[in-house]
Amino acid sequence: MSHTILIAEDDKFLAETIAASLQDHGQETRIALNGEYAIEAMDLQQPAILLLDLLMPVVDGHGVLKHYKEKGYTFPVIMLSNLSDDVNKESCKEMGAKDYFIKSDMDEDDLWPIVEKYL
Amino acid sequence: MNKHPELGSNLSEQDFNALLTALGSTALVSMTDVKGNILYINDTFVKVSKYKREELIGQNHRILKSGHQPQEIFDDLWRTISSGKIWRGEIKNKAKDGSYYWVDTSIAPVADPKTKKIDRYIAVRFLITERKEQEENFEATLQALNETALVSMTDAKGNILYANDKFVEVSKYKREELIGQNHRILKSEHQSQEIFDHLWETISSGKIWRGEIKNKAKDGSYYWVDTSIAPILNDVGVPDRYIAIRFLITDQKNTSEKLESIIESSDDAIISKNLRGKILSWNSGAEKLYGYNEQEMVGQDIRLIAPDALKDEIDVILEKLCNGERVEHFETQRRKKDGEIIDISMTVSPLIDSTGQIFGASTIARDITEKKKKESTLAATLASLNQAALVSMTDLQGNITYANDKFVEVSKYKREELIGQNHRILKSGHQPQEIFDDLWGTISDGRTWRGEIENKAKDGSFYWVDTTITPILNAQYVSTGYMAVRFLITDKKEAELKLQKAFGDIQKFMLAVERSYETTVITDTNGIIQYVNPAFTKLTGYTAKEAIGKNPRVLQSGKTPKAVYENMWSLIANGESFVSDELVNKRKDGSEYYADIAIYPVMEGGKPQFFVAIQRDVTQRKKEERAKAEFVSIASHQLRTPLTAIRWSLGRFSKNLPDNIDDPSKTLLDAAMNASKRMGETINAMLNMSRLAAGKIAPTITDVHFNTLLKEMCHELEPQYTAKHITVDIQCSEEWSLRTDEKLLKEIINNLLTNAIKYTPPQGKISIGIRKDDPLLIIDIADNGYGIPKAQQENIFSKFFRADNVLDKEPDGNGIGLYLVKELAKLLGGNVTFVSKEGTGTTFTVTLPLAPESL
């Protein structure tokens, strides 16, 4: 079964790698290169899952989560950040993120089991 | 031919000249005109009159008049010579210098041979000044004698033939009552007949008698006369008359009578004796002094009161007296009647009788035993001063004229090197010139100076002297030099200087603290502030006045964990110091700052006496550290993002390759993936290190089942050690659990296990032992690997350090792991140690509290 997964990631190359990886597992993907686009995209069509980066231009991950909470969305949000501070993990979880992963610690293979868990 | 007919003789020219020459050498010869104006004078005239010849020629002779002689003489003179006769007489003239001279003068008129008229006078004068003066003196003496003395003449029996006015006046008889009377009517009857017998015996034998006679006047009053009676001898040499000259000496006599009573009542011993030493008189003062009374002593020999050793001295004194000398303030000793020897000072004067003969001596003596005692005390004082003090004398320029033994000894110069030298050779050069200026100003002003001087001895050593310098004044109170008395005070000065230095050191310390930029607080053992320095006020806003007496907790912001203070108190109360840079303090104005604080207890007798706290505001440093940590955090993120892209791309590439891809390509791809993975690990390690340094890692304490955790970790590492055929043996008999931060503990164990695998060669063995040593859990991780070289063991926990012996075997290490292990263990309240031998293996031991008290 195909789902739409929204990828909010300002590194275009990485965003496309993630998208390609998920497409390998038969999923549909949308890419938002900053937080603002991500908000627009989710408001237009709620995704099955949001993979959210923290450090992004215009509106960062926290800003997106704020919007997510305000709108009362319920789709799972998985943080994919390279910020490894516990503070960020805590704050994101408080704002509704289901999980928090450090991208550079993951291999491409590690991604699908995480996403699959929340589908 | 007679050239000089006026002389009334027919002398030859030659004879005349000879006469003139002879006359000229002894007589004053002059010629005047008829008015008396001088025409000629000879050399003698010039010499006697003291005028120059040219001053006299043309002058009238009257300028030489003394004015002492009556005008009649000159009237007679002029009358005589103008009548053509020669005048002779005695004239007193006045020389130019005001002195007088007498001349026996003969003046002859000379007539012009042609006119026979007197036109000149020639005067020949012989000097008779000496004779005239004697005559004048004699007359004056006679006159004075007649005025002052009683002159009388008697016949051989003493009947008065003549009495002068003075005699009449003093005797109060009329002259007619006296003449014809025997002189004895004037006798006072107060004098012994012996005197008169002696008188008559003397004069009747033709000699002059002299003595003092007391006479009685007509009115019954008495008068003393110093009487000289001279016999006048007749043709056959027998005295037939006597002339008596008497001088009134009543006043004198009265005085000497008074003197006698003074002598008698004087406290001084007054003794008279004759030239042989026989005592003539002995007053009550003498009785008091010597203990003998007048009856005992008059007629005795004066030597009686001289101690045996000094008897010769009497002869010497008497001999001096015979020569008319006085002996003044002569200090000697005499023996009292009771035998006691006393010190006396005596003045001895010759006694002279009325004829001027020395017939004895009077001695005035005074007891000076007490004075002597004082003097000998003074002498003893001086002697001890001489031993104790450096005594010297200088002239007005400071050149040494005397130096005592002590001075020589202390200065280490020889005496001959000092004498004549200026005292300044002893100057140490350590004292300011003002001292010496003051010294010289004082003593040259005639005053005494006192002060402390540092001098330099010949050998270069220094000594301090308490110095008193006094000008030496002569009778006119003028300084002739200086005398200095110095006492050695080197010991005292050195002690003083030491004290000063110690005080100086304390002052330096005080200043160092006062001026320090580090805030310093001293509290008592209860924590009450005793002292704060200015830096404290600058940092906190509290003045010393506000802070002293308060507890430093006024600075607490409430943001420092209580546990920190508890830890601090337990440390300093036990004599240990406390250091922390994590305290958040509050200023007086409420603003906060990070304090880097060190508290040292100052111990004495094993107990803290007070505490010294030094703190520094490290807010800025903390801010910088945070900024740095943030930078590292963001920089890491920026590195991680492309790294993720590489990793994931490589992963996808590898997965999409056909299985039959040739081996070399597959190997290259694997290498790239491993490298990117290691890079990720390094970034993580550096990030951890930076977080640790920034204090950003806060442990989260939970219950941790250590056995389970260990098994999980070993399982995760299994692919790595099995690849090297290394066996891992866990020796664990019990289930261990502890309260700690699971993630950090995992990081510690993971690092140590990874290292053990990395640095153990294939076929090696790793053993993990767990035991409890309450309150600690002890974990040993032992390998039989390469080991750590001994020389490098102390650096093994340093950042970025890697041992030499593994650099070629495992080039991948980053040198951060063991540093993190150590720091994390400390963070968890534990520690990591190791034992290692190169080539044998290493055992790391982790100790962790089973339940940390405050984390």
Interface residues (C-beta under 8 A of the other chain):
Chain A: D11 F13 L14 T17 I18 A20 S21 L55 S81 N82 L83 S84 D85 D86 I102 K103 S104 D105 M106 D107 E108 D109 L111
Chain B: S633 I634 S636 H637 L639 R640 T641 P642 L643 T644 A645 R647 W648 S649 G651 R652 K655 G680 I683 N684 L687 R691 K696 A698
